[in-house]
Amino acid sequence: DEKGGYLRIDDRDMARLEIKWTASPGFVDLENTVDKYLQTVKKGHKADDDQFSVDRDIRVVSKRQMQKDSLATFAWHAQQQQAYGAVWVCKQCDQTVIAQVLGRPKEDDLLYTAQRVISSITDHPTDGWTTWAAYGFVCQIPEDFTLTGQQLYSALLKFSFTRDTETIEVGRWGMADTLLRDQTLDQWLQQELGKELSRYKPQSDETRFQGHEAVAFAGIRMPPLQGLKRFALHLMGRQAPHKLLGHAWHCEATNKIFVVHGLLDAANYE
């Protein structure tokens, strides 16, 4: 998430791309950050320490390309690996990002590949939406929602996001033909999420979504204690979400079921 993380992409033999990001709201000594990172890399190549070399003058990407005021690039070479990378600080999102593209020693086009890959990296949304992706499942969530939970299984991916009192959940279920063998999509939805959604007494309607069989559902949650909570939030000048809105659809081409639902404030129903 925006507080920090690490991404690594491998081919069949080795790591090809590494990206590490950390929250850094204060001053960042960029040169010291690069030095420490390269020292860590060198420790991982102790076996060929005498053949490990660093180039701090290499130009991989520019400040103009990355639209950053604080940026440094580097390259390192070892007996069985080499890499080209960049480190930058984004003052807009208070992130320090380290990215490197790795390859074998005699890959002559690796610098060109690194330039293309690293210059395509963005560290914060520019259009108000954040793209989240895992195992081919891609979704866009408003940028001010924070990831608060996830379930990553072979047949189920589910992510939860929160903004103040509002929530959004997105999920993907595999083996849809098995799940829907003896029931409709609406019946499956009630079976899978019925207990979770029962508090809102949702009403559902069969529909179409982007050409797929779909179910739209909506409900309102207003038990006594929830009413007290809404009143307390009102006294604090905050609005309590009370309406559930969601869609579920079956994609036959991928044999998957997708569900998106949220508990939203009145101003965000559309």
N, C-alpha and C positions, 0 to 999 in steps of 0.2 A: 504494500500500500504506500501512501505518500510519506509514511514515517521511515521507510527504508525497505530494501529488499535486494534480492540477487537473482539474476536470470542467467542460465547457461544453456546453450544449444549445441548439441553434439552431432557429428555424422557417425558413421559406423566405426570409426577408429579413434576419434579424438574430439576434444572440445573445439568448437569453431567460433563461438561468440560468447563473451561474458560481459554482463552489465551489472554494476553494483551502484546502488543509490542510497544516500542517507540524508536525513533532515539536518540542515545546517543553518539555523536562523541567524547566527552571529558571524563574526569574521572568520574566514577560512584562509589559511596559509596554503595557497595552491601548490607552490613548489615543494613544500614539506609534505603535502598530501601525496604528490607524485613520487617523491623519494621513498616514502614509507611503503607505498604500494609496490614499487619496483624491488625494494628489499625483500618484501614478502614473496614476490615472484621468484627472485633469485634463490631464496631458501628452498623453494620447491624443485630446484634444479641443482641440488648439491652434487649429484653424480657427475655432472659435466660442468662444474663450477669454473674450471679454467677456460672453457669455451663460451661462457656466458658474457654477452656484451650488451650495452645499452646505448641508444642514440636519443638524446634529448633535443636535438636540433631538427629532427625530421619534421616535415610538414605533412600532416595527415588530413586535417580539416582546418578551416580558418575561423576566426571569430565572426567574420561576416556570414559565412555559411551557417554557423550554428546560432547566430544572433545572440552571442554571449560576450560580455565584457571581460570575463575572467576565464581563460582557457589555455591549456597546455597540451602538447602532443608528445608522443614517445614511440619508440620501437625497441624491442629486445630480441636477441637472437641466442638460441641455445643449440646444442648438438642435434636435437631431434625436433625442435619447434622454433617458431618465430611468431612475433605478433606486432601489430600496429594498433595504437590506441590513442585515446584522448581523455582528458579530465577537465570538467568544467563546473562552474558554480552558476546556478540560476537564481538570481535575486527575486524573480517574480514568484517562484514557488519554494524558495529557500531549500534547494536541493543541491547536493554535490554528487555528480555522476561520474563514474569511471567506466569506460567502455573499451574493449579491445577485441580485435578480430585475429584469430590464431590460424596458423597453417604449418605446413612442413617447410623445411629449410629452403628447398629449391622451387617453391611456388613463386614464380616471377611476377605474377599478376596479383599477389596478395595485397600489396599497397593499394592498388586500384580498387580491389574488392572492399578493403577497409574504408577507403574514402567514400564509396557509395553507401555502404551499410551505416557507418557512423553518422554521415551527414543526413541520413533519413530518420534519425532518432529524435523524438520530441519528449520532453520530460514533464509536460503539463498540457492539459487540454487548451485548445484555442477557440473552440466553438461552443463551450458550455457543457460539453458531454465528455465523459471518460469512457474509453473503450476497454472492456475486460474480456479476456479470452483464455480458454483452457481446453486442450484436446479437441480443437475444432469447433468449440462452442464459443460464439462471439456475441456480445451484447453491449449496448451503450446505455450508460446510466448518467443522470445529471451529475455534474462534477462536484457539487457540494454534498453528495451522499457518500458516506464512508463504508467501506467493506467491514462488516461485523461478524460474518460467519460464512463457512463453506463446508460442503460435503463433496469429496472427490472419490467416486467409486467407478468401477468399470461400466456399470449400467445406469449410474445416476450422477449427475453434476448439479449442485445447487449452491447458489450464492445469496447472501442476505446483505442488504445495505440499509443504512439509517441516516436520517437527517433530522436532528432534534427529535420530535416525537413521531415522525413519519417513517415508514419502512417500505422497502421494495424487495421482493424475492423473485428470483428467476431460476428455472430448473429445466433440465433435459433428462428424459428417461429413454433408455435404449430398449430394444426388443419389443417395439410397439405392437407387432403382429401377435405376439404372445399375450401381452397385457390386454389387448382388445379382442381376443379370440371369442370370448363368450359374453361380452358386454360392450355397451356404447362408450364413447368418449366421456359423455356426461356421467354415466354410471361409474366409470373408472375414476373420474375426478372426485366424485363423492366418496368413493372407497379410499382413495389415496390421501385426500386432503380434507375429508369430511369432518373429522374431529377437530382439526385445526381451524377450519372455516365455520364450524357450527355456531361459534359465538357471535357471528355476524348475520346469521340466518340468510345466507345468500340465495338469490333467485338467479337461475341460469337460463340461457337461451341458446339453441343451436344456431350457428351462423357459419360464415366462411371468412377465413383470414388469409390473405395473399394466396388465394386459390386452394387453401387447405380446409378440410373439415375442422370446425372449431366450435368452442363453447365460450360464450361471454357470460361472466357472472359478476354480481354486485350485491352488497349487503351493508347493513348498518349495525353497529354494536353500541347498545345503550343500556346495559344493566345498571342497577342502582349505584354500585361502587364506581362504575365508569362515569356516571353522571357527576358524582362528587369530584372525580379527578378532573373532568372537564371544567367544573366550576372553579376549582383551585387554580388550574392553568389560566383561566380567564382573569382571575384576580391578579395574576402575575404578568398579564399582558400577552399571554401566549395562547395560541389556538390549538386545541386538541384535535387530532385527526379522528374521524369517526366513521368514515366510509371506506368499504373494501371494494376495489375494482380489480378485475382480472380477466385474462384470456388464457385458454388452453387450446392447442391445436395439434393435429396429427399430420406429420409429414411422411407420406407413404414412400417417397423417393429415398429417404434416409432411414426409414423404419424407426422413427423417433417421435416422442411426444414432448412438446414444449409447454411450459406454464409460466406465466408472468402475472404477479398480483401485488398490489400495494395497499397500504393503509395510509390514506392521504388527507390533507387539509382540503377544505372546500375550494380554496383558490386554485388548487392544482388538479381538479377532477379531469380536465381535458388532456 
